[in-house]
Amino acid sequence: MNKRRVFIVTGLLCAMVGIMAFTLNKDNYPKVARASALPAIKKDSVASVTAFKQVYTVLMSARCM
C-alpha cells in the first residue's frame, strides 16, 4: 500500500508540473516582427568604400602589424 501511494503521488506531481509547464507560456497574439523595430540599413557611398580600402591596405602593412 505504501509503494502504491508513493507511485500515485509522484505521478500526480509529475502530471501537474507538465500541465503547468504548457500553460504558463500561452500567448494570445501572434509574434510578428514590426517594421519600426528593425534598424534601417544605409548603403555606404562609393567614396567611403574607396577610402576604407586605402586605409585597410595601410593598416594591414607590415609596419602596422
N, C-alpha and C positions, 0 to 999 in steps of 0.2 A: 504494500500500500504506500509506503514511504517513497519508493522509487517511482511509482506511478505519479504521485503528487509532484515530485521534483520535475519529471518529464513534462507534465501539463503546465506547470508554472513557467518553465523555461520556454516551452513552445509559445505560450501566450505572450511572454515578454518579447520574444523574437518577432512575433507577428505584429505587436504594437509598434515596435521600433521600425519595422518595414513599412507599415502603414503611415507612420508619421514622416518617414523619410520621403515618401512620394507626395504627401500633401502639403509639405512646408513650402515648396517652391512652385506653387501654382500661379502662373502669370495669366492674367485675363486679357492682355494686349499683345499684339504681335511685335516682335523685335525687328524693327526696320531702321537702317541707318538713315539719319537725317542729312540733308544736303548741307545744312548750316554747320553741322558738327565736323565735317571734313575740311581740312585746310586747303586753300587754293594753291595750286602749283603754278609757279611763274617760270616761264622759259627764260634762260639767260640769253643775252644778246650775243651776236657774233663777236663783237669787240671784247666782251668779257671772257669769252671762251678762248680766244687767241691770247689774251693777256695771261690767263691762267696757264696755258700751255708754255708760255715763255718762263713764267715763274717756276713751273714744275720742273722744267729742264735744269734751271739753276739750282733748285733745291735738291735735285737728285744727282747733282755732280759729286765728284769725289771729295771736294773740299768741304761740302756741307754735311757729308755723311759722318 
